[in-house]
Amino acid sequence: MLKRLRLRLRKLVRESARKLISWLPRKKRFEVFRSFANCDPAPSERLVLKIAETKEELEACFSVLHDAYVDSGFMKPDPSGMRVTIYHALPTTTTLCAKYDGEVVGTISLIRESALGFPLQQIFDLTSVRKKEGLIAEVSALAINRKFRKTGGTILFPLMKFMYEYCTTFFDTRHLVIAVNPSHIEMYESLLFFQRLTANVVENYDFVNGAPAVGATLDLKEAVNVMREHYASKPARRNLYAYFTEIKLPNIHFPSRRFFTTNDPVLTPALIDYFFNVRTHTFENLSERKKALLHTIYDLPEYRAVLPTPSVSPEDSPLRRHERFSVKCPGRITYTSVDGKQGKISIKVIEVSSDGFQALAHGVLPLNTWCEATIKLGHADVSHVNAFILREKRSEARGLYGFRLAEPDINWRKFVSALHGSKIYSDLDNATRFLESRFINN
């Protein structure tokens, strides 16, 4: 009886405090919210942050997400006990998880743009974000286990830090976009400095069972300076600037990559079949267009057997084939200008195919000209190729250029062949070893 009375009293105190804070002017209100930040710079070793990659980890993530969304009214209970969407099936989506004593207690998904776009673009206009330099990812499916929702950010802040570091170092992402319930938006605005996409609240967002939603975006490059201004003078547990940008958490386990790729796909055909055909009806409920798009994204025989069959054969579909691979490979171009002068310029290769690549360059390259390209494909893999500069698209201070290769060297051919033949990111090493022996023997 006494315990129940204490809990009720605490609830009344919290509700009264929220009401008092809500009456403050926006600037003061946000200052109060920031004073509540509580990030542990040295969390327990029992906490591990990693990519969800096994059947058990993915199932636990989808279950934690299901329970959190049902509790919040964002979805109706599903017989599977999981929340699984078509975006979880994409190789450009990465699901992060927080594990405590081996149990998944938190999850968040990062969705990079694909042929299916972003979930929130159904209701929010991303034109203003797309005009800016840098790639976009939608932050989605954030959920914390019931046992850890009132522990002052014990799981939430480490998961957010993992998300930040993964986006800036592995996912090649500059802009984050979110669609959140109006009751949560001020947390993102005050603590992390997200900016609303529009002042209006969308009253009915189908993706979360018709709940209202607010769209917001964060420029990760600009956010660093804003966070420094607001947090740098605060004590360690309140200093989110140092927490996100300076402190290294040994709890975070990043994926091992041989090459400078940007995606970490984990879904084998067996896992896709299990989550999207057997346990749920995700594939069964797709539109014909989305079924066809899946076949262009997973253009391998092993996957076709588990993908939903569209009414129009993928071979007859006018949809663009997705044969390019997203990477972030540093390189250098040496070229000869029209007046005969030789120039050199650094580039970042962002897409590769068997016969060409796209790259960003700080500076201007001469079009319709042959050049020599040295591209670092991974920590120990470098390609030297001749390339023809085809086209240019300017964006702020940089240009996006398209290149056609004259004759790919052996490292380039191994690189692209490994990317095309690998189902999941951990297959790349094995695929490359096989290709090395095959190319050497030939």
N, C-alpha and C positions, 0 to 999 in steps of 0.2 A: 504493500500500500504506500509506504514511504518512498520507495523507489519510483513508483508511478507518479507520485506527486512531484518529485524532483524533476523527472523528465518533462512533465507538463509545464512546470515553472520555467525550465530552460527554454522550452519552445516559445512560451510567451515573451521571454526576454529577447530571444532572437527576432521574433516578429516585430516587437516594439523597436528594436534597434534598426531593423531594415526600414521601418516606416519613418523613423527620425532621419536616417541617412537619405531617404528618397526625397525629403523636403529641402535638402541642401542644394545650392546652385551646382550645376554640372561639374565645374572645375573643382570645387571643394569636395564634391561627392567622389570624384575620381581619385583625388588625393587620399581620401579615407580608404578607398578600395586598395590602393597601392600600399598603404600602411599595413594591410592585412596579409600581404604576400609573405609566404613562409617556405623558403626553399632550403633544403638541407644540402650543403656543399659536399657532404660525405655520407650518403645514404648507406643503409645496412648492406652487407655483402649478400644477404638473402634475396636482394632485389636484382634481377637480371633483365636487361632490355635488349631485345633482338628482333629480327624479322621473323614473323610467323611463317614457318616453312613446312612443318610436318602436318600430317593429317590431324594429329591430336591437338597441336597448337592452333591450327586454323579452326577446328571444331570448337575449341574452348573460346577463341576470340568471338566467333559468331554467336556462341551461347551467351557470353557476357553482354554482347551487344543487344541480343534479343531481350534479355531480362531488363536491361537499362531502358530500352525503347518502350517496352510494355509498361514498365513502372511509370514512365513519363507520359504515356498516352500517345506515343509517336507511331505505334503499330499495335495491331491486335495479336494475341498469342498465336504462334504458328505451331502446328503439330510436331514439326521437327525440333522445336525448342531453339531454333537458330534464326538470325536475320542474315539472309544472303541475297545480294542484288547482282544484277548483270555486271556491274562495274567491278565486283570482286573477281569476276572471271577473266578479266583482261590482264595481259602480261605487262601493261603499263601501270597497273595498280600494285602498290606495296602495302601490306598490312603489318604494322608494327605491334609488338606486344610487350607487356610488362609481366614478368613472372616473379612470384614471391614464394620461396620454398618450393619451387618447381611448378606452382599452380599459376595459370594465367589469371591475372587480376585487373588487367587494363589493356585496352586496345585502341588503335586509331589507324585509319586508312588514308593513304595519299594517292590521289587519282590524277595521273598525268593525262593530258589531252590525247585522245585517240579518235578513231573514226566515229565513236559513239558520243564524242563531246564530253561535257561535264553534267552531272545530275542537276546542279543549280541553274544551268543556262536555260532550263525549261521556263524559269520565271524571272531570272535576273539577266540584265544586259551587261555583257562583259566587254563591250566595244572599247570603253575607256582604258581597261586593263590591257587589252590586246594591242593598243597603240603604243604601249611602252615597251622598252627593251627588256628581254628576258622571258624565260618560259614560265608557264602557269601550272599550278597543281591545286586541286581542291582537297581541303582537309575535311574528311567525312568519317562517319561511324566511330566517333569518340565515345567510349564507355568505360566505366570503372565498376569493378565488383562491389556489390552492396556493402560488404564488410569494410571497404576502404573509402567509402564516399564521404565520410565525416572525419577524416584523419588529417585535415589541414594541408592537403596537397602532397601527402607522402608518395602517392603513385602518380598523381596528375602532373606535377612539375617535372619529375624525371622523364615522364613520357613526352611532355612538351619539349624538353631539352633534346631528347633523342630525335624528335621530329625536326627540330631546327637544324641540328648538326647533319642529319641525313639529307635534308633538302639542300643545304648549302654546300656539302662536300661530296655527296654521292648522287643525288637526284637531279642535279643541275637545274635547280628551280630558283627563281627570283621572286615570283609573286604567288602568294597563297590567297585562295578565295574560300569563303565559308558561307553556309546558310544555317543560321541558328535560331532558336526560339527567342522571341523578344525579351524574355526574362533573363536570358544569359548574355545578351549582346554587350552589355556594359562591362562585363568581366573582360571580354576580348578587347574592348576599346580602351579601358583604363589600364589594365595590366600589360597588354601586348601591343597596344596602339593600332589595332585594326581600324580602318576607315570604312564607313558605310558606302555601299554601292549606290544606294538611293535612300532618300529620307523616309520613303514609304515602307510600311510593313505589308508583306503579302499575307493575306488572311487565310489562304487555303493552299498549302503546299502538299501535293499528292504524295511526294516521296516520303513524307513522314505522317501519313494517315490524315492529311488535311489540316495539320496544325499550322498556326501562323509562323512566319519565318522572316528574318532580316538577313540581307546579304551584306558581306563586308570583304575587304581585301587588305593585304599587308605586303608592302614592298620590303623584302628581307634585307636588301642592301641599305635602304634609307632608315630602316627601323633601328639599326645599330646606333646611329647618332642620337636618335630620339630617346632610346633607352639609356644611353650614357648620360644624357642631360637630366633625366628624372631619377636614375637609380645609383649613379656612381658614388654619391656621398653617403649612401645608406649603409647600415651594418650588414655583415655577410649574409645573414639569413633573409634580409629584405632586398638585397642587391641583385635584382634579376639581370641587370646588364652583365655583371661579372659571371653570374651563374650560366647564362646562355653563351657568352663569347669567350670567357677566359678559363673557367674551371673545366677540368677533364674528369669525367666520371668513369672509373674502371668498370662500372656496372654495364656500360654500353658495349655490346658486341656487334661490331660492324661486319657485313659480309666480306668474304675474301674474294677479291677480283683480280684476275690476271690482266684483263684489258680495261681500258677506260670507257666502259659502257655506263649507261645512266639508269637502266632498269634492272631489277632483280626478280625476274619471273620465277615462281616456285611451283606452278600448277602443272603437273604431269597429266596426260590423258586420264589416268585412273582417278586422280583427285578431282578433275573437272566432272567426270561421270558421277562420282560419289556425291559431291556437294550440289550439283546443278540438275542432275537427272534422278538420282536414287533418293536422296534425303529431302530434296525440295523440288518444286515444279517451276523453278526459275526459267529454264530453257523452254519449257512447254508453253509458257505464257508470253513469249516474246512476239513482237511484230515480225512480219516476213522480212522487212528491211534489216532489222537487227540480226535475224538469223543469217541472212546473206553476208552481213558485215563480219560476223564471227568467222565465217569461212575465209574471208579475205585476210583477217588478222592471224588466224591459225592455219596457214597455208601448208600444212604437213599431213600426210596420209594418216599418221597415228591419231591425230586430233579429229579428223573428219568423221571417224567412226563413232565419236561420242558427242559431236555437235548436232544441234537440231537441224533437220533437213528443210531448207526453204522451198517454197513452191516453184521458184525459178532456180535452175542450176547455177551454182557459183561461176561456172565457166561461161555462162551466157549473160551474166550480170554485167551492167556497164560500170559497176563500182570500181574504183581505182584499186589495183593490187598493191599491197603493202610490203614491198621488197626492200625498203630502206631500213636501216637500223640506227637507233638513237645512240650517240656516243658523245664524249667530250675529250677529244684528243688534241693536245697542243701540237703545233707545227710551224714551219717556216716556208715561205714562198720566195723563190729567186726568179726574177723576170727581167726582160729587156723591153724598155719603153720604145715608143715610136721613133724617138730621136736617137736611139741606139744606146742609151744609158742603162746600166744594170741597177736594179733595185731589189731590196729585201724587205719583207714584211712578215710579222708574226700573225698566225691565224689560230682559230679554234675550230676544228672539224666537229660538226654537230650531227651529221648524218652520213652514212656510207652505204654503198651498194657495190656490186661486183665490178662495175665499170665507171664509177664516179663518186663524187662526194659533194656535200655542201659545207661551207665554212664561213665563219664570221671573221672580218678583218678590220683592224683599226687603221684606216687609211684607204687609198684608192688604188685598185688594180686595173691594168689595161684589159679591156674586153677583147675577145677573139684573138687571144695571144697564147702561145705555148709557154709553160713555165716549169720549173723544177720544184717539186714539193718533197719536203722531209717531214714525216708525220710520226709522232710517237703514239703507237697503238696501245701500249701498256708499259709496265715498269721495265720490261726487258725486250720489248718488241718495237722495232722501228722500220718504217717503210720509206723507200726512196723511189719516187715515180715522176714521170713526165705527165703533165695535165694541161688541158686546154680550158681557158677561162671563158665560160659560156655566157653568163648572165649576172646581173647585179640587182640587188634591192636594198636601198638605203634605209637605215633605222637609227635615228639619233646620230651618234658620232661614228657608227660602224656600218659596214656594208655586208650584206649576205650574198655570197657568191656561189655559183654552181660550176663544178668542174667535171670534165670528162677525161678519163684516163686513156693514155695511149696504149700502154701495156702494163697491167698490174704486176708488181714483183711478187716473189714467192711469199713474203710476209703478208702482203695485202690479201693474196688469195687464201692463205691459211686463215687469216683473221675473219674475212667475210664468210668463208665456208663454215668455220666454227660457229659463227653467229647464226647462220641459216639452219644449221643442223642441230643446234642445241635446244632442248625443250625448256630447261630451267637454267638459272645462272650457274649452278654448281656443275653443270655438264660441260662448261666451256673448257676447263683444263683437260678433261678426258678427250673431248673432241679435238682439241689442238694437238695433243700428243699423238693421236691416231693420224691426223693430217700431216704432222711433221714426218712421221715414218713413211707415209704414202708418197709425199712429195720428194723426200730424199731418195727413196727407192726408184722413183720414176726419173 
